[in-house]
């Protein structure tokens, strides 16, 4: 359908549109007109992605004099592929109606691991190994050596791409990762470097959060993107945690041991170059006198991770004299590693700010703040000079230099916390020094400052008013939209007591109570006997899930569950969890039915959909609060209270609510879907109130006696034919004719539900 939204002609690839999609587009357009940032929340299953893509691409077509570039950020590769599939459909529809005028170039960009087509490189075990194997075949000095020695292995795809030079372009279209690999194989070009090259020319880019939020990655991938861009962070309910993780570093004994090995290897390479090519080291010294920024633009195959903190004006300064010479820099790093090793030899928890830490480091090891600032880029320069390609072997010393640069750059918003052991396992010595970032705004501020409009959107942002304070920005639009439904397809219930009328909760003083564990088990046993197909259960932590499953196994509850459905469990191993999910779906497909045990803050809770028969019931055992004795969490809560006036209890409750909402939202992925949600904890009345305000669905705190009567009534109702058109009196689909009849205030009249 094609309709007019104020002064923008919107091309929408479906015959009907949801009322909330129309309202969403309207608010998004107003944010783009104001050239400001916005926060938009719309429930899962309401077509948020296609609404975003349709509005922004149509906005670009309607304003050819100032076209905007769309930078769409997703959390996972799976979400990236789904977004590009939606964009393909939209692109085809626009070309059908506009012809060549609608042509755009849209690409998905990911790591070498996901884009490489060289089988010898892909044989490497992990992402870092793939990166190193690629550099061993594409680095500038390797190619120069291969010109004299034909036995040196190069990458044929990269060589073909380099020979094509300016002819290596992508025709207009939408390219998924699979499309890029297929195009690369067809042309004989490297898909990864081709995608890197066309990023600055593409109209739409879809890639991971880290390409903008992690300064080490953003510095080499996104530095050329123009200000007239619209940045979208989709599924951004945890964006503050992503920002904090991008600027946090952990150092363990294994890190220091690996760094020592790396320094020994670097020292050997320096000695070798002194004997064979001392001129390279002298040339590097002269460049460092002028500043790191004077090294010029490196070949694309030689680029490394950018500096995690330093702005360009500091990089133009001369590098401190005590680290200009390669051997002097190595000696400084040895002193730093030795100092950190001594700090880990502690029996008590220690916490201090960056200023105090740097003062202590300067007093004991003679390393000042300015020297620390330049460590990361000085290491980068040295590794390029020494022509080191196996960068995966040098991750430990990179971590140390990353830590040094961050602690030397920031004076607030960080804490250095040293813990001799994990408090949950105090009998196992495992010292760790953590540079913990507490201020999410430090990572995202460059994005807000640099780009014209930033859209933060998700299905679970409530309470939405906390995000501007956490991220320290001022949105021009901040809205939450309700879901319009033709039927009450969600049946949420709060269970506060078990069948024996004992209260149930995962509070610390109750979670190990035999009565609580037994009631949770009896609830699940009775549910598996009446609920068809798939059931998903979320626990508050891996340790709690393991403990409950062990107890259920000993008491025979697990055996009773398996008489009705098969049981599959999420583990911390990705391969095992993937296999469990695959078998879970097979059990649901064949009619056997299955139960999947998962964890609230695990991978499954964040990125796996249990739509249709894969999730007819979800049970949230407990409230997923963070581990409140964590020293890092306590330091962050203190910082939020002192800096942003966010109370500890408010933040903990907010964080638990969004995690619980994300878990139960896994089972409703469209308006045609249906499912029941049980919040099994006496504290959940508040959390369910927040979550279901966005859907206008009634909920009740039920006693155990009428629990199953409600479920049978709900199933009977959902078994009736689905009326997606809204003939029952609720209009949830609008046609093009409906939109043409509507005035500016007509939306509220149509959305009567």
NORCOR-V722934 format. One line per field, one symbol per residue. phi: phi as a letter, one per 20 degrees, with the letter a starting at -180 (. if undefined). burial: b if it has 24 or more other ideal C-beta (glycine too) atoms within 12 Angstrom, else e. A space follows every 10 residues. Layout:
phi = ???
burial = ???
//
This chain:
phi = .cbedledee ddfcfccfgf ffffffffff fffflcebdc dcggndmfff ffffffffff ffcffbfded dddcecffff ffffffffff fffffgedmf fefcdccdcb fggedfceff fffffcffff gfffffdcgg fffffffecf ffedefffff fffflffecd fgqddfffff ffffffendf fffffgfegf dfeccdbfgf fdeeffeffd edfeffffcd dddelefdff ffffffddcd cdffffffff ffffffffff ffffedbfff ffffgffffe pffefneegg fdfcffffbf fffffefffg ffcffgffff ffffffffff ffffecdcfc bbegffffff fffedmdeff ffgefffffg fffffelede ffedffffff ffgffffeee dbnccdddcf affecfedfb fbddededdf ffeeggfffe dfccddbaec dffffefgff elbcfecbbd deeecebeed debdddcefe mefdadggec fefgffffff ffgfgfffec efmecddddf afffffffff ffffenffff fffdbfdccf deefffffff fffffffffe nfnbcdeccg defffecded elffbebcdd endfffffef ffffffffff ffedlefgff fffgffffff ffffffedda feebadcdde afeegfffff feffdmefcb edeffegfff ffffffffff gedeenffod edcdefffff ffefdfffff eeb
burial = bbbebeebbb bbbbebbbbb bbbbbbbbbb bbbeebbbbb bbbbbbbbbb bbbbbbbbbb bbeeeeebbb bbbbbbbbbb bbbbbbbbbb bebbeeeeee ebebbbbbbb bbbbbbbbee bbebeebebb bbbbbbbbbe bbbeeeeeee eeebbbbbbb bbeeeeebeb eebbbbbebb bebbeebebb bbbbbbbbbe bbbbbbbbbb bbbbbbbbbb bbeebbeebb bbbbbbbbbb bbbbebbbbb bbbebbebbb ebbebbbebb eebeeeeeeb beebbebbee bbbebeeeeb bbbbbbbbbb eeebbeeebb ebbbbbbbbb ebbbbbbbbb bebbeeeebb bbbbeebbeb beeebebbbb bbbbbbbbbb bbbbbbbbbb bbbbbbbbbb bbbbbbbbbb eebbbbbbbb eeeeeeeeee bbbbbbbbbb bbbbbbbbeb bbbbbbbbbb bbbbebbbbb bbbebbbbbb bbbbbbbbbb bbbbbbbbee eeebbbeeeb beeeebbbbb bbbbbbbbeb bbbbbbbbbb bbebbeebbe bbeeeebbee beebbbbbbb beeeeebeeb beebbebbee ebbbbbbbbb bbbbbbbbbb bbbbbbbbbb bbbbbbeeee bbbbbbbbbb eeebebebee bbbbbbbbbb bbbbbbbbbb bebbbbbbbb bbbbbbbbbb bbbbbbbebe bbebeebbeb beebeeebee eeeeebeeeb bbbbbeebbe ebeeeebeeb beb
//
